[in-house]
Amino acid sequence: MVSILLKKQVRTLLEQHGSDSAAFETEQILKWATGLDRLTLTPDSEIDGEKAKKAINAAKRRIKGEPLQYILGEWDFFGLTFRVGEGVLIPRPETELLVEKVLKEIKKDGTVIDLCSGSGCIPIAISKKSGASCYGIEISEKALEYFKENIELNKVRDNVTPLLGDVLAPSESLLDSLPEKCDIITANPPYLTAEDMRELQREVRHEPETALFGGTDGLDFYRVIFGKWKKRLAEKGEFIVETGDKQAETVRELMEKEGFSCEIIKDYNKIGRLVFGRLAG
Ligand code: GLN
């Protein structure tokens, strides 16, 4: 089948089901199914039956509400590619801000511990761009598989250590696998509220609840992690966390109570998105 016809079929399927980014998604699906890119995929490129079927099937999954990222099986974050799928949170652009902030603070020989790592996008991007040693803790075995795969894909095996564990109740063996002290602790913990969970977008319902739900008011993790993990920070060490839309002020208070001097960093929509705290020296 000729590419322009396939493109039309895919796009029509997506549009009929109300996708407001049908053009973009069609582009992504065609690129993925054919292995051709923007330059090599011309309107009259001949696409073999197998690949055309792959594209149509992807569009059919998409219109049933599956996230595009899971269908493609990978997604870009901070200019790097990460494998994603059922069982792991899809990296969000807001989280790139967290990585940016860490890169401003971290030294090449620095050490970072990332809590609730999921796909590993935070420690992998930090390590790849700075050379820092990063440790990532993730509670879900399924997510940890993606994390390990992403370490290989991004070739950071020497600098990123994936660990299975519960950051709210770390076991002795988990603690023994971590450095005594680190420079920065990062976290994008689950922070959605019970109300948020009831109103989840269709696509987000496919993502793991353990990566999203932060308790009734979404703050369960923030109440525990600053107190529990600050012992691992070196003098003047820093904690940097992502927060939900209305949480930054409260999270700042929780962090300040643990002896940090804090600052809130807003995202591109001018919403407080990160809380950054430094331990008094
Ligand atoms: N940012 C995600 C969302 O809006 C939530 C991720 C999280 O809870 N850390 O769905």
Residues whose N, C-alpha, C, O or C-beta is under 5 A from the ligand:
A	BS01	LIG	R92 N188 P189 P190 Y191 L192 A211 L212
